Amino acid sequence: MAEYTVKCVTTDDSSQYDDCRCIEKIGFPGKNSPTVTRTPTQVYDMIENDGDTVLVKYDGQTTKVIGATHGTTKYVRTEPNDTKDDNLLKQPSC
C-alpha cells in the first residue's frame, strides 16, 4: 500500500459530464519523469483493489480521493468536504 498525491488532471471539455466523470487522466509526480499519468479506472483500482491512498491538495486543504461508480463506469472523486466543487477538478491541467 502506497500513498500518492495528485499533481494534475486532464479533463474532456466536450464530455457530457461536468463532474469527475469528465476526467481523462490523473497525473502524479514521477520518479524518472516529471509526471506519470493514470486513467480514472487505473486510479480507482489503485484505491479499491490495491489499498493505496490517493490525496489531493487544494487551497491549503488535503482531501482523500475515493473510488466511485456510475453504472459500470469506474471513476474517482474526493471525499465530501466543505467545498462546493470537487477539489480534484481544481487541479492544474496535465
TORVEX-562286 format. One record per residue: x, y, z of N, C-alpha, C in turn. Coordinates in steps of 0.02 Angstrom, whole numbers, plus 50000, padded with zeros to 5 digits. Example, Ala and Ser with C-alpha at 12.3 -4.5 7.8 and 13.67 -1.06 7.14 Angstrom:
2
<site n_x="50660" n_y="49716" n_z="50390" ca_x="50615" ca_y="49775" ca_z="50390" c_x="50660" c_y="49835" c_z="50390"/>
<site n_x="50642" n_y="49888" n_z="50354" ca_x="50684" ca_y="49947" ca_z="50357" c_x="50645" c_y="50002" c_z="50394"/>
END
This chain:
94
<site n_x="50042" n_y="49941" n_z="50000" ca_x="50000" ca_y="50000" ca_z="50000" c_x="50044" c_y="50062" c_z="50000"/>
<site n_x="50029" n_y="50107" n_z="49955" ca_x="50069" ca_y="50167" ca_z="49947" c_x="50024" c_y="50228" c_z="49951"/>
<site n_x="50057" n_y="50286" n_z="49959" ca_x="50020" ca_y="50349" ca_z="49960" c_x="50043" c_y="50392" c_z="49902"/>
<site n_x="49996" n_y="50421" n_z="49866" ca_x="50009" ca_y="50463" ca_z="49808" c_x="49972" c_y="50529" c_z="49816"/>
<site n_x="50003" n_y="50583" n_z="49791" ca_x="49971" ca_y="50648" ca_z="49791" c_x="49961" c_y="50670" c_z="49718"/>
<site n_x="49901" n_y="50689" n_z="49701" ca_x="49884" ca_y="50710" ca_z="49633" c_x="49921" c_y="50774" c_z="49617"/>
<site n_x="49951" n_y="50776" n_z="49558" ca_x="49988" ca_y="50834" ca_z="49534" c_x="49946" c_y="50874" c_z="49484"/>
<site n_x="49906" n_y="50839" n_z="49442" ca_x="49868" ca_y="50872" ca_z="49390" c_x="49814" c_y="50825" c_z="49364"/>
<site n_x="49767" n_y="50852" n_z="49326" ca_x="49715" ca_y="50812" ca_z="49293" c_x="49705" c_y="50838" c_z="49222"/>
<site n_x="49684" n_y="50793" n_z="49178" ca_x="49664" ca_y="50811" ca_z="49110" c_x="49590" c_y="50796" c_z="49104"/>
<site n_x="49551" n_y="50845" n_z="49084" ca_x="49479" ca_y="50835" ca_z="49076" c_x="49460" c_y="50839" c_z="49003"/>
<site n_x="49404" n_y="50809" n_z="48987" ca_x="49375" ca_y="50811" ca_z="48920" c_x="49324" c_y="50867" c_z="48919"/>
<site n_x="49342" n_y="50923" n_z="48888" ca_x="49297" ca_y="50981" ca_z="48887" c_x="49233" c_y="50969" c_z="48848"/>
<site n_x="49233" n_y="50917" n_z="48805" ca_x="49172" ca_y="50902" ca_z="48767" c_x="49130" c_y="50847" c_z="48800"/>
<site n_x="49149" n_y="50827" n_z="48860" ca_x="49113" ca_y="50775" ca_z="48895" c_x="49042" c_y="50797" c_z="48912"/>
<site n_x="48997" n_y="50749" n_z="48914" ca_x="48929" ca_y="50763" ca_z="48934" c_x="48923" c_y="50774" c_z="49009"/>
<site n_x="48977" n_y="50758" n_z="49045" ca_x="48976" ca_y="50765" ca_z="49118" c_x="49014" c_y="50828" c_z="49139"/>
<site n_x="48992" n_y="50857" n_z="49194" ca_x="49027" ca_y="50915" ca_z="49222" c_x="49054" c_y="50900" c_z="49292"/>
<site n_x="49061" n_y="50836" n_z="49306" ca_x="49089" ca_y="50815" ca_z="49370" c_x="49152" c_y="50774" c_z="49356"/>
<site n_x="49175" n_y="50736" n_z="49404" ca_x="49237" ca_y="50699" ca_z="49397" c_x="49235" c_y="50646" c_z="49343"/>
<site n_x="49178" n_y="50630" n_z="49317" ca_x="49174" ca_y="50581" ca_z="49262" c_x="49203" c_y="50609" c_z="49197"/>
<site n_x="49216" n_y="50675" n_z="49194" ca_x="49246" ca_y="50704" ca_z="49134" c_x="49322" c_y="50701" c_z="49136"/>
<site n_x="49351" n_y="50674" n_z="49189" ca_x="49424" ca_y="50669" ca_z="49194" c_x="49449" c_y="50611" c_z="49150"/>
<site n_x="49499" n_y="50626" n_z="49109" ca_x="49529" ca_y="50575" ca_z="49065" c_x="49593" c_y="50546" c_z="49094"/>
<site n_x="49634" n_y="50589" n_z="49125" ca_x="49698" ca_y="50567" ca_z="49153" c_x="49709" c_y="50603" c_z="49220"/>
<site n_x="49744" n_y="50569" n_z="49264" ca_x="49764" ca_y="50597" ca_z="49329" c_x="49839" c_y="50590" c_z="49333"/>
<site n_x="49873" n_y="50645" n_z="49348" ca_x="49946" ca_y="50645" ca_z="49350" c_x="49973" c_y="50645" c_z="49421"/>
<site n_x="50029" n_y="50609" n_z="49428" ca_x="50065" ca_y="50604" ca_z="49492" c_x="50138" c_y="50620" c_z="49480"/>
<site n_x="50173" n_y="50646" n_z="49530" ca_x="50245" ca_y="50656" ca_z="49522" c_x="50279" c_y="50589" c_z="49507"/>
<site n_x="50323" n_y="50589" n_z="49457" ca_x="50357" ca_y="50528" ca_z="49438" c_x="50427" c_y="50523" c_z="49468"/>
<site n_x="50454" n_y="50463" n_z="49470" ca_x="50522" ca_y="50453" ca_z="49494" c_x="50573" c_y="50469" c_z="49440"/>
<site n_x="50559" n_y="50445" n_z="49379" ca_x="50606" ca_y="50454" ca_z="49323" c_x="50580" c_y="50504" c_z="49271"/>
<site n_x="50522" n_y="50532" n_z="49283" ca_x="50494" ca_y="50583" ca_z="49238" c_x="50455" c_y="50632" c_z="49281"/>
<site n_x="50444" n_y="50693" n_z="49255" ca_x="50409" ca_y="50742" ca_z="49296" c_x="50338" c_y="50721" c_z="49316"/>
<site n_x="50302" n_y="50689" n_z="49270" ca_x="50233" ca_y="50669" ca_z="49284" c_x="50217" c_y="50601" c_z="49255"/>
<site n_x="50184" n_y="50560" n_z="49295" ca_x="50159" ca_y="50495" ca_z="49272" c_x="50083" c_y="50500" c_z="49274"/>
<site n_x="50050" n_y="50481" n_z="49219" ca_x="49977" ca_y="50486" ca_z="49218" c_x="49945" c_y="50418" c_z="49219"/>
<site n_x="49885" n_y="50416" n_z="49247" ca_x="49844" ca_y="50356" ca_z="49251" c_x="49773" c_y="50375" c_z="49232"/>
<site n_x="49735" n_y="50327" n_z="49206" ca_x="49665" ca_y="50339" ca_z="49192" c_x="49626" c_y="50337" c_z="49258"/>
<site n_x="49565" n_y="50365" n_z="49258" ca_x="49525" ca_y="50360" ca_z="49319" c_x="49512" c_y="50287" c_z="49339"/>
<site n_x="49504" n_y="50242" n_z="49291" ca_x="49493" ca_y="50172" ca_z="49307" c_x="49555" c_y="50143" c_z="49341"/>
<site n_x="49614" n_y="50161" n_z="49318" ca_x="49676" ca_y="50136" ca_z="49349" c_x="49682" c_y="50163" c_z="49420"/>
<site n_x="49665" n_y="50227" n_z="49431" ca_x="49668" ca_y="50256" ca_z="49498" c_x="49616" c_y="50224" c_z="49543"/>
<site n_x="49556" n_y="50211" n_z="49516" ca_x="49504" ca_y="50175" ca_z="49553" c_x="49531" c_y="50108" c_z="49578"/>
<site n_x="49564" n_y="50071" n_z="49533" ca_x="49591" ca_y="50006" ca_z="49552" c_x="49647" c_y="50013" c_z="49603"/>
<site n_x="49689" n_y="50065" n_z="49598" ca_x="49741" ca_y="50077" ca_z="49647" c_x="49711" c_y="50084" c_z="49717"/>
<site n_x="49655" n_y="50120" n_z="49721" ca_x="49622" ca_y="50134" ca_z="49785" c_x="49584" c_y="50073" c_z="49809"/>
<site n_x="49539" n_y="50048" n_z="49767" ca_x="49492" ca_y="49996" ca_z="49788" c_x="49523" c_y="49926" c_z="49790"/>
<site n_x="49568" n_y="49910" n_z="49745" ca_x="49596" ca_y="49843" ca_z="49741" c_x="49664" c_y="49836" c_z="49775"/>
<site n_x="49706" n_y="49888" n_z="49768" ca_x="49774" ca_y="49885" ca_z="49794" c_x="49780" c_y="49915" c_z="49864"/>
<site n_x="49730" n_y="49952" n_z="49886" ca_x="49731" ca_y="49982" ca_z="49952" c_x="49774" c_y="50044" c_z="49957"/>
<site n_x="49792" n_y="50074" n_z="49900" ca_x="49833" ca_y="50135" ca_z="49900" c_x="49791" c_y="50194" c_z="49923"/>
<site n_x="49825" n_y="50245" n_z="49949" ca_x="49793" ca_y="50308" ca_z="49968" c_x="49812" c_y="50361" c_z="49918"/>
<site n_x="49761" n_y="50395" n_z="49892" ca_x="49773" ca_y="50450" ca_z="49844" c_x="49745" c_y="50513" c_z="49875"/>
<site n_x="49786" n_y="50565" n_z="49876" ca_x="49767" ca_y="50628" ca_z="49907" c_x="49768" c_y="50684" c_z="49855"/>
<site n_x="49727" n_y="50735" n_z="49867" ca_x="49728" ca_y="50794" ca_z="49825" c_x="49733" c_y="50855" c_z="49871"/>
<site n_x="49776" n_y="50902" n_z="49852" ca_x="49785" ca_y="50963" ca_z="49892" c_x="49757" c_y="51022" c_z="49853"/>
<site n_x="49717" n_y="51063" n_z="49888" ca_x="49689" ca_y="51123" ca_z="49858" c_x="49673" c_y="51173" c_z="49912"/>
<site n_x="49697" n_y="51234" n_z="49901" ca_x="49681" ca_y="51290" ca_z="49946" c_x="49698" c_y="51274" c_z="50018"/>
<site n_x="49757" n_y="51244" n_z="50028" ca_x="49781" ca_y="51229" ca_z="50095" c_x="49748" c_y="51169" c_z="50129"/>
<site n_x="49707" n_y="51133" n_z="50092" ca_x="49670" ca_y="51077" ca_z="50120" c_x="49690" c_y="51013" c_z="50084"/>
<site n_x="49698" n_y="50958" n_z="50120" ca_x="49713" ca_y="50893" ca_z="50091" c_x="49651" c_y="50849" c_z="50098"/>
<site n_x="49629" n_y="50820" n_z="50043" ca_x="49570" ca_y="50779" ca_z="50042" c_x="49586" c_y="50712" c_z="50011"/>
<site n_x="49556" n_y="50660" n_z="50037" ca_x="49567" ca_y="50592" ca_z="50012" c_x="49524" c_y="50581" c_z="49949"/>
<site n_x="49553" n_y="50547" n_z="49900" ca_x="49518" ca_y="50528" ca_z="49839" c_x="49488" c_y="50459" c_z="49851"/>
<site n_x="49425" n_y="50450" n_z="49829" ca_x="49391" ca_y="50387" ca_z="49839" c_x="49366" c_y="50360" c_z="49772"/>
<site n_x="49356" n_y="50295" n_z="49768" ca_x="49328" ca_y="50264" ca_z="49709" c_x="49252" c_y="50273" c_z="49708"/>
<site n_x="49226" n_y="50281" n_z="49647" ca_x="49154" ca_y="50288" ca_z="49638" c_x="49134" c_y="50253" c_z="49573"/>
<site n_x="49070" n_y="50237" n_z="49568" ca_x="49045" ca_y="50208" ca_z="49506" c_x="48981" c_y="50242" c_z="49486"/>
<site n_x="48968" n_y="50241" n_z="49421" ca_x="48905" ca_y="50264" ca_z="49392" c_x="48888" c_y="50212" c_z="49340"/>
<site n_x="48840" n_y="50169" n_z="49357" ca_x="48827" ca_y="50111" ca_z="49313" c_x="48889" c_y="50066" c_z="49315"/>
<site n_x="48918" n_y="50053" n_z="49257" ca_x="48978" ca_y="50012" ca_z="49254" c_x="49041" c_y="50054" c_z="49248"/>
<site n_x="49034" n_y="50120" n_z="49248" ca_x="49092" ca_y="50165" ca_z="49242" c_x="49126" c_y="50175" c_z="49309"/>
<site n_x="49190" n_y="50159" n_z="49312" ca_x="49231" ca_y="50171" ca_z="49371" c_x="49264" c_y="50239" c_z="49364"/>
<site n_x="49261" n_y="50280" n_z="49416" ca_x="49296" ca_y="50344" ca_z="49416" c_x="49316" c_y="50360" c_z="49487"/>
<site n_x="49348" n_y="50416" n_z="49498" ca_x="49368" ca_y="50437" ca_z="49565" c_x="49345" c_y="50508" c_z="49577"/>
<site n_x="49338" n_y="50524" n_z="49641" ca_x="49319" ca_y="50591" ca_z="49663" c_x="49347" c_y="50600" c_z="49733"/>
<site n_x="49342" n_y="50661" n_z="49759" ca_x="49366" ca_y="50670" ca_z="49827" c_x="49309" c_y="50656" c_z="49876"/>
<site n_x="49328" n_y="50640" n_z="49937" ca_x="49278" ca_y="50632" ca_z="49990" c_x="49243" c_y="50699" c_z="49999"/>
<site n_x="49180" n_y="50697" n_z="50019" ca_x="49145" ca_y="50760" ca_z="50031" c_x="49181" c_y="50801" c_z="50085"/>
<site n_x="49184" n_y="50867" n_z="50072" ca_x="49213" ca_y="50912" ca_z="50121" c_x="49175" c_y="50978" c_z="50119"/>
<site n_x="49204" n_y="51031" n_z="50144" ca_x="49168" ca_y="51094" ca_z="50150" c_x="49166" c_y="51135" c_z="50085"/>
<site n_x="49196" n_y="51110" n_z="50031" ca_x="49195" ca_y="51149" ca_z="49969" c_x="49136" c_y="51129" c_z="49926"/>
<site n_x="49114" n_y="51175" n_z="49885" ca_x="49056" ca_y="51163" ca_z="49841" c_x="49074" c_y="51115" c_z="49784"/>
<site n_x="49132" n_y="51125" n_z="49754" ca_x="49154" ca_y="51085" ca_z="49697" c_x="49206" c_y="51034" c_z="49719"/>
<site n_x="49215" n_y="50982" n_z="49680" ca_x="49264" ca_y="50930" ca_z="49695" c_x="49335" c_y="50958" c_z="49686"/>
<site n_x="49376" n_y="50951" n_z="49737" ca_x="49445" ca_y="50977" ca_z="49735" c_x="49487" c_y="50944" c_z="49681"/>
<site n_x="49469" n_y="50885" n_z="49659" ca_x="49505" ca_y="50851" ca_z="49606" c_x="49500" c_y="50891" c_z="49541"/>
<site n_x="49442" n_y="50922" n_z="49529" ca_x="49432" ca_y="50962" ca_z="49469" c_x="49467" c_y="51030" c_z="49473"/>
<site n_x="49492" n_y="51048" n_z="49531" ca_x="49526" ca_y="51112" ca_z="49541" c_x="49601" c_y="51107" c_z="49527"/>
<site n_x="49626" n_y="51048" n_z="49512" ca_x="49697" ca_y="51038" ca_z="49500" c_x="49717" c_y="51066" c_z="49431"/>
<site n_x="49780" n_y="51085" n_z="49424" ca_x="49803" ca_y="51111" ca_z="49359" c_x="49799" c_y="51057" c_z="49305"/>
<site n_x="49797" n_y="51078" n_z="49243" ca_x="49794" ca_y="51032" ca_z="49187" c_x="49862" c_y="50999" c_z="49176"/>
<site n_x="49861" n_y="50935" n_z="49159" ca_x="49924" ca_y="50898" ca_z="49146" c_x="49952" c_y="50917" c_z="49077"/>
END
